[in-house]
């Protein structure tokens, strides 16, 4: 059971980091009438964290299914 708790905590940390990076990216976008090209500063990090969250989510789902 502690393994599930550790995985869940790691998922929460990664998800929190991802939310922080998304918020920081969005703070740099300002609305205007002109077309704006957005260059992500944290694109690679955000992709890595998204993939990590997806993998951890699959592990947690598999663990939950095996408990049923």
BELWORA-V860857 format. One record per residue. N is the residue number from 1. SS is DSSP state (~ for helix, > for strand, _ for the rest). PSI is psi in whole degrees, 0 to 359 (none if undefined). OMEGA is omega as a letter, one per 30 degrees, with the letter a starting at -180 (* if undefined). Layout:
N;SS;PSI;OMEGA + N;SS;PSI;OMEGA
This chain:
1;_;326;a + 2;~;329;l + 3;~;319;l + 4;~;319;l + 5;~;318;l + 6;~;318;l + 7;~;318;l + 8;~;319;l + 9;~;319;l + 10;~;321;l + 11;~;315;l + 12;~;319;l + 13;~;313;a + 14;~;318;l + 15;~;322;l + 16;~;317;l + 17;~;319;l + 18;~;316;l + 19;~;320;l + 20;~;314;l + 21;~;320;l + 22;~;318;l + 23;~;317;l + 24;~;321;l + 25;~;316;a + 26;~;338;l + 27;~;337;a + 28;_;354;a + 29;_;125;l + 30;_;137;a + 31;_;144;l + 32;_;174;a + 33;_;351;a + 34;_;159;l + 35;_;134;a + 36;_;132;l + 37;_;123;a + 38;_;124;l + 39;_;106;a + 40;_;131;l + 41;_;332;a + 42;_;25;a + 43;~;310;a + 44;~;316;l + 45;~;317;l + 46;~;320;l + 47;~;316;l + 48;~;315;l + 49;~;323;l + 50;~;315;l + 51;~;318;l + 52;~;315;l + 53;~;320;l + 54;~;317;l + 55;~;315;l + 56;~;323;l + 57;~;318;l + 58;~;320;l + 59;~;314;l + 60;~;321;l + 61;~;318;l + 62;~;321;l + 63;~;319;l + 64;~;320;l + 65;~;324;a + 66;~;339;l + 67;~;339;a + 68;_;none;*
